[in-house]
Amino acid sequence: MAAGEGHEGGGYVLVDERGGAPNGRQLRTRARRTLDANGPRRVRLYDARASCLTYLADNGVPDHLLAVRAGHTNVTTTKKWYVKPDVADLLPAAEAGCGLAGGV
């Protein structure tokens, strides 16, 4: 409101003083302040990004929509860097490995 006519009003959830989307540095600074003020352990935003995209992928969101959500034009980039297997995904490989080791 203090920006008056200079307010951008882009409809973002988190905005700077003029209503625009914050840049990466501003976003990281705000996230750190919020985490420090509210007590949870500090996490990197990119770790949270990967967790969110992995959760969405594990719950059936199609790859092309994951890429859109991540802001990527290439689905391969999203899958390679952000969608991580969890422990349940790795169990079949672990069981197969135990079979190779003689059932140990």
N, CA and C atoms as an extended XYZ file, in Angstrom:
312
Properties=species:S:1:pos:R:3:atomname:S:1:resname:S:1:resid:I:1 pbc="F F F"
N         0.826       -1.189        0.000 N   MET     1
C         0.000        0.000        0.000 CA  MET     1
C         0.866        1.248        0.000 C   MET     1
N         2.026        1.174        0.663 N   ALA     2
C         2.898        2.334        0.712 CA  ALA     2
C         3.475        2.655       -0.658 C   ALA     2
N         3.529        1.680       -1.559 N   ALA     3
C         4.072        1.906       -2.898 CA  ALA     3
C         3.072        2.623       -3.799 C   ALA     3
N         1.810        2.660       -3.400 N   GLY     4
C         0.794        3.361       -4.184 CA  GLY     4
C         0.704        2.847       -5.610 C   GLY     4
N         0.847        3.739       -6.585 N   GLU     5
C         0.768        3.377       -8.006 CA  GLU     5
C         1.912        2.448       -8.418 C   GLU     5
N         2.993        2.425       -7.646 N   GLY     6
C         4.137        1.578       -7.978 CA  GLY     6
C         3.956        0.120       -7.599 C   GLY     6
N         2.848       -0.194       -6.918 N   HIS     7
C         2.596       -1.575       -6.499 CA  HIS     7
C         2.278       -2.440       -7.703 C   HIS     7
N         2.982       -3.556       -7.836 N   GLU     8
C         2.839       -4.425       -9.000 CA  GLU     8
C         1.637       -5.351       -8.926 C   GLU     8
N         1.297       -5.859       -7.738 N   GLY     9
C         0.114       -6.701       -7.559 CA  GLY     9
C         0.069       -7.911       -8.467 C   GLY     9
N         1.138       -8.714       -8.476 N   GLY    10
C         1.213       -9.864       -9.362 CA  GLY    10
C         0.481      -11.103       -8.883 C   GLY    10
N        -0.147      -11.061       -7.720 N   GLY    11
C        -0.888      -12.206       -7.231 CA  GLY    11
C        -0.026      -13.270       -6.577 C   GLY    11
N         1.220      -12.955       -6.239 N   TYR    12
C         2.104      -13.917       -5.594 CA  TYR    12
C         1.760      -14.065       -4.114 C   TYR    12
N         2.066      -15.219       -3.548 N   VAL    13
C         1.836      -15.443       -2.126 CA  VAL    13
C         2.858      -14.676       -1.299 C   VAL    13
N         4.102      -14.727       -1.705 N   LEU    14
C         5.184      -14.031       -1.011 CA  LEU    14
C         5.678      -12.927       -1.933 C   LEU    14
N         5.640      -11.679       -1.465 N   VAL    15
C         6.004      -10.556       -2.321 CA  VAL    15
C         6.987       -9.625       -1.631 C   VAL    15
N         7.647       -8.802       -2.438 N   ASP    16
C         8.491       -7.750       -1.884 CA  ASP    16
C         7.619       -6.521       -1.606 C   ASP    16
N         8.249       -5.418       -1.269 N   GLU    17
C         7.518       -4.218       -0.881 CA  GLU    17
C         6.626       -3.663       -1.992 C   GLU    17
N         6.980       -3.964       -3.245 N   ARG    18
C         6.208       -3.425       -4.372 CA  ARG    18
C         5.205       -4.428       -4.938 C   ARG    18
N         5.113       -5.607       -4.331 N   GLY    19
C         4.147       -6.599       -4.793 CA  GLY    19
C         4.695       -7.587       -5.802 C   GLY    19
N         5.983       -7.492       -6.087 N   GLY    20
C         6.605       -8.409       -7.039 CA  GLY    20
C         7.173       -9.638       -6.352 C   GLY    20
N         7.492      -10.632       -7.150 N   ALA    21
C         8.104      -11.852       -6.613 CA  ALA    21
C         9.522      -11.531       -6.141 C   ALA    21
N         9.911      -12.029       -4.964 N   PRO    22
C        11.272      -11.782       -4.485 CA  PRO    22
C        12.286      -12.557       -5.307 C   PRO    22
N        13.516      -12.029       -5.357 N   ASN    23
C        14.576      -12.778       -6.031 CA  ASN    23
C        15.077      -13.881       -5.098 C   ASN    23
N        15.960      -14.713       -5.571 N   GLY    24
C        16.439      -15.859       -4.787 CA  GLY    24
C        17.071      -15.472       -3.474 C   GLY    24
N        17.884      -14.414       -3.478 N   ARG    25
C        18.535      -13.986       -2.240 CA  ARG    25
C        17.504      -13.519       -1.218 C   ARG    25
N        16.531      -12.731       -1.671 N   GLN    26
C        15.484      -12.249       -0.762 CA  GLN    26
C        14.677      -13.413       -0.192 C   GLN    26
N        14.377      -14.379       -1.022 N   LEU    27
C        13.605      -15.536       -0.576 CA  LEU    27
C        14.374      -16.338        0.467 C   LEU    27
N        15.673      -16.590        0.217 N   ARG    28
C        16.489      -17.332        1.182 CA  ARG    28
C        16.598      -16.576        2.507 C   ARG    28
N        16.776      -15.257        2.441 N   THR    29
C        16.890      -14.448        3.658 CA  THR    29
C        15.605      -14.516        4.477 C   THR    29
N        14.472      -14.375        3.813 N   ARG    30
C        13.190      -14.457        4.528 CA  ARG    30
C        12.977      -15.841        5.128 C   ARG    30
N        13.330      -16.869        4.373 N   ALA    31
C        13.160      -18.235        4.878 CA  ALA    31
C        14.021      -18.452        6.115 C   ALA    31
N        15.280      -17.996        6.088 N   ARG    32
C        16.159      -18.147        7.250 CA  ARG    32
C        15.597      -17.427        8.463 C   ARG    32
N        15.146      -16.196        8.266 N   ARG    33
C        14.569      -15.431        9.381 CA  ARG    33
C        13.345      -16.136        9.957 C   ARG    33
N        12.493      -16.634        9.082 N   THR    34
C        11.271      -17.307        9.532 CA  THR    34
C        11.601      -18.566       10.316 C   THR    34
N        12.541      -19.368        9.798 N   LEU    35
C        12.937      -20.588       10.497 CA  LEU    35
C        13.575      -20.273       11.842 C   LEU    35
N        14.472      -19.288       11.859 N   ASP    36
C        15.139      -18.930       13.115 CA  ASP    36
C        14.159      -18.403       14.153 C   ASP    36
N        13.160      -17.647       13.717 N   ALA    37
C        12.190      -17.059       14.646 CA  ALA    37
C        11.193      -18.077       15.182 C   ALA    37
N        10.982      -19.165       14.437 N   ASN    38
C         9.935      -20.114       14.821 CA  ASN    38
C        10.445      -21.458       15.317 C   ASN    38
N        11.747      -21.627       15.388 N   GLY    39
C        12.288      -22.789       16.042 CA  GLY    39
C        12.612      -24.035       15.242 C   GLY    39
N        12.004      -24.303       14.077 N   PRO    40
C        12.389      -25.546       13.413 CA  PRO    40
C        13.823      -25.451       12.904 C   PRO    40
N        14.418      -26.601       12.706 N   ARG    41
C        15.794      -26.574       12.225 CA  ARG    41
C        15.841      -25.939       10.844 C   ARG    41
N        16.947      -25.341       10.555 N   ARG    42
C        17.110      -24.651        9.280 CA  ARG    42
C        17.326      -25.675        8.160 C   ARG    42
N        16.620      -25.507        7.058 N   VAL    43
C        16.798      -26.362        5.889 CA  VAL    43
C        17.084      -25.480        4.682 C   VAL    43
N        17.772      -26.050        3.719 N   ARG    44
C        18.004      -25.317        2.477 CA  ARG    44
C        16.736      -25.382        1.633 C   ARG    44
N        16.403      -24.291        0.965 N   LEU    45
C        15.190      -24.268        0.159 CA  LEU    45
C        15.248      -25.291       -0.961 C   LEU    45
N        16.430      -25.537       -1.521 N   TYR    46
C        16.513      -26.533       -2.590 CA  TYR    46
C        16.240      -27.941       -2.076 C   TYR    46
N        16.573      -28.215       -0.818 N   ASP    47
C        16.228      -29.511       -0.244 CA  ASP    47
C        14.721      -29.642       -0.114 C   ASP    47
N        14.077      -28.573        0.332 N   ALA    48
C        12.622      -28.585        0.443 CA  ALA    48
C        11.984      -28.722       -0.936 C   ALA    48
N        12.578      -28.090       -1.937 N   ARG    49
C        12.073      -28.176       -3.314 CA  ARG    49
C        12.113      -29.619       -3.797 C   ARG    49
N        13.245      -30.291       -3.565 N   ALA    50
C        13.378      -31.686       -3.983 CA  ALA    50
C        12.386      -32.569       -3.232 C   ALA    50
N        12.203      -32.326       -1.947 N   SER    51
C        11.251      -33.110       -1.163 CA  SER    51
C         9.836      -32.942       -1.697 C   SER    51
N         9.472      -31.712       -2.009 N   CYS    52
C         8.129      -31.441       -2.528 CA  CYS    52
C         7.926      -32.131       -3.880 C   CYS    52
N         8.879      -31.998       -4.788 N   LEU    53
C         8.742      -32.614       -6.111 CA  LEU    53
C         8.734      -34.137       -6.019 C   LEU    53
N         9.526      -34.705       -5.116 N   THR    54
C         9.524      -36.153       -4.920 CA  THR    54
C         8.170      -36.607       -4.387 C   THR    54
N         7.635      -35.876       -3.418 N   TYR    55
C         6.316      -36.203       -2.869 CA  TYR    55
C         5.254      -36.178       -3.966 C   TYR    55
N         5.264      -35.142       -4.778 N   LEU    56
C         4.284      -35.039       -5.865 CA  LEU    56
C         4.433      -36.202       -6.844 C   LEU    56
N         5.672      -36.542       -7.203 N   ALA    57
C         5.918      -37.651       -8.135 CA  ALA    57
C         5.439      -38.970       -7.538 C   ALA    57
N         5.728      -39.198       -6.262 N   ASP    58
C         5.320      -40.437       -5.594 CA  ASP    58
C         3.799      -40.557       -5.474 C   ASP    58
N         3.120      -39.432       -5.575 N   ASN    59
C         1.664      -39.434       -5.444 CA  ASN    59
C         0.955      -39.238       -6.778 C   ASN    59
N         1.656      -39.584       -7.857 N   GLY    60
C         1.012      -39.696       -9.152 CA  GLY    60
C         0.955      -38.466      -10.035 C   GLY    60
N         1.606      -37.384       -9.654 N   VAL    61
C         1.599      -36.208      -10.530 CA  VAL    61
C         2.440      -36.532      -11.764 C   VAL    61
N         1.905      -36.341      -12.962 N   PRO    62
C         2.635      -36.667      -14.189 CA  PRO    62
C         3.934      -35.858      -14.328 C   PRO    62
N         4.916      -36.476      -14.974 N   ASP    63
C         6.237      -35.859      -15.122 CA  ASP    63
C         6.183      -34.471      -15.745 C   ASP    63
N         5.376      -34.304      -16.779 N   HIS    64
C         5.352      -32.992      -17.453 CA  HIS    64
C         4.811      -31.898      -16.524 C   HIS    64
N         3.920      -32.252      -15.607 N   LEU    65
C         3.416      -31.265      -14.650 CA  LEU    65
C         4.450      -30.973      -13.558 C   LEU    65
N         5.256      -31.972      -13.201 N   LEU    66
C         6.356      -31.732      -12.258 CA  LEU    66
C         7.333      -30.726      -12.836 C   LEU    66
N         7.646      -30.891      -14.125 N   ALA    67
C         8.581      -29.982      -14.785 CA  ALA    67
C         8.026      -28.564      -14.806 C   ALA    67
N         6.742      -28.428      -15.082 N   VAL    68
C         6.121      -27.104      -15.081 CA  VAL    68
C         6.213      -26.496      -13.691 C   VAL    68
N         5.893      -27.288      -12.677 N   ARG    69
C         5.942      -26.816      -11.288 CA  ARG    69
C         7.347      -26.364      -10.906 C   ARG    69
N         8.359      -27.072      -11.418 N   ALA    70
C         9.749      -26.745      -11.107 CA  ALA    70
C        10.272      -25.591      -11.959 C   ALA    70
N         9.517      -25.229      -12.997 N   GLY    71
C         9.971      -24.161      -13.878 CA  GLY    71
C        10.954      -24.636      -14.932 C   GLY    71
N        10.909      -25.921      -15.229 N   HIS    72
C        11.820      -26.500      -16.222 CA  HIS    72
C        11.102      -26.714      -17.546 C   HIS    72
N        11.844      -26.619      -18.632 N   THR    73
C        11.283      -26.943      -19.945 CA  THR    73
C        11.555      -28.392      -20.312 C   THR    73
N        12.463      -29.038      -19.586 N   ASN    74
C        12.851      -30.406      -19.880 CA  ASN    74
C        12.520      -31.303      -18.682 C   ASN    74
N        11.671      -32.291      -18.896 N   VAL    75
C        11.271      -33.215      -17.836 CA  VAL    75
C        12.480      -33.959      -17.268 C   VAL    75
N        13.441      -34.271      -18.112 N   THR    76
C        14.631      -35.009      -17.679 CA  THR    76
C        15.374      -34.257      -16.587 C   THR    76
N        15.465      -32.947      -16.711 N   THR    77
C        16.144      -32.139      -15.686 CA  THR    77
C        15.455      -32.301      -14.344 C   THR    77
N        14.143      -32.217      -14.345 N   THR    78
C        13.376      -32.335      -13.100 CA  THR    78
C        13.598      -33.704      -12.467 C   THR    78
N        13.482      -34.747      -13.267 N   LYS    79
C        13.635      -36.111      -12.738 CA  LYS    79
C        15.064      -36.364      -12.251 C   LYS    79
N        16.048      -35.860      -12.983 N   LYS    80
C        17.446      -36.124      -12.640 CA  LYS    80
C        17.872      -35.424      -11.352 C   LYS    80
N        17.488      -34.167      -11.180 N   TRP    81
C        18.005      -33.372      -10.083 CA  TRP    81
C        17.084      -33.235       -8.883 C   TRP    81
N        15.782      -33.444       -9.063 N   TYR    82
C        14.873      -33.135       -7.970 CA  TYR    82
C        14.035      -34.296       -7.464 C   TYR    82
N        13.744      -35.279       -8.276 N   VAL    83
C        12.911      -36.394       -7.826 CA  VAL    83
C        13.831      -37.506       -7.335 C   VAL    83
N        13.818      -37.729       -6.027 N   LYS    84
C        14.732      -38.676       -5.380 CA  LYS    84
C        13.973      -39.903       -4.899 C   LYS    84
N        14.580      -41.087       -5.000 N   PRO    85
C        13.921      -42.279       -4.462 CA  PRO    85
C        13.917      -42.237       -2.938 C   PRO    85
N        12.873      -42.807       -2.338 N   ASP    86
C        12.864      -42.912       -0.888 CA  ASP    86
C        13.196      -44.353       -0.493 C   ASP    86
N        13.195      -44.636        0.783 N   VAL    87
C        13.594      -45.962        1.278 CA  VAL    87
C        12.714      -47.055        0.682 C   VAL    87
N        11.415      -46.825        0.588 N   ALA    88
C        10.500      -47.835        0.039 CA  ALA    88
C        10.833      -48.150       -1.416 C   ALA    88
N        11.284      -47.136       -2.159 N   ASP    89
C        11.670      -47.359       -3.553 CA  ASP    89
C        12.915      -48.235       -3.658 C   ASP    89
N        13.776      -48.171       -2.655 N   LEU    90
C        15.051      -48.887       -2.696 CA  LEU    90
C        14.978      -50.312       -2.124 C   LEU    90
N        13.893      -50.670       -1.453 N   LEU    91
C        13.786      -51.999       -0.833 CA  LEU    91
C        13.929      -53.154       -1.820 C   LEU    91
N        13.274      -53.131       -2.995 N   PRO    92
C        13.459      -54.245       -3.934 CA  PRO    92
C        14.920      -54.447       -4.336 C   PRO    92
N        15.646      -53.347       -4.507 N   ALA    93
C        17.066      -53.469       -4.852 CA  ALA    93
C        17.851      -54.068       -3.687 C   ALA    93
N        17.523      -53.681       -2.463 N   ALA    94
C        18.215      -54.235       -1.309 CA  ALA    94
C        17.924      -55.723       -1.164 C   ALA    94
N        16.685      -56.116       -1.389 N   GLU    95
C        16.319      -57.535       -1.282 CA  GLU    95
C        17.014      -58.351       -2.366 C   GLU    95
N        17.105      -57.816       -3.550 N   ALA    96
C        17.802      -58.522       -4.624 CA  ALA    96
C        19.282      -58.652       -4.296 C   ALA    96
N        19.856      -57.634       -3.696 N   GLY    97
C        21.261      -57.674       -3.303 CA  GLY    97
C        21.528      -58.723       -2.248 C   GLY    97
N        20.599      -58.883       -1.318 N   CYS    98
C        20.759      -59.893       -0.272 CA  CYS    98
C        20.705      -61.294       -0.888 C   CYS    98
N        19.893      -61.475       -1.896 N   GLY    99
C        19.827      -62.776       -2.576 CA  GLY    99
C        21.138      -63.113       -3.256 C   GLY    99
N        21.802      -62.127       -3.790 N   LEU   100
C        23.083      -62.341       -4.443 CA  LEU   100
C        24.164      -62.702       -3.441 C   LEU   100
N        23.981      -62.228       -2.202 N   ALA   101
C        24.985      -62.487       -1.172 CA  ALA   101
C        24.724      -63.790       -0.429 C   ALA   101
N        23.871      -64.628       -0.954 N   GLY   102
C        23.609      -65.916       -0.330 CA  GLY   102
C        22.590      -65.832        0.799 C   GLY   102
N        21.724      -64.801        0.766 N   GLY   103
C        20.661      -64.687        1.765 CA  GLY   103
C        21.105      -64.139        3.090 C   GLY   103
N        22.244      -63.496        3.120 N   VAL   104
C        22.743      -62.941        4.373 CA  VAL   104
C        21.964      -61.737        4.767 C   VAL   104
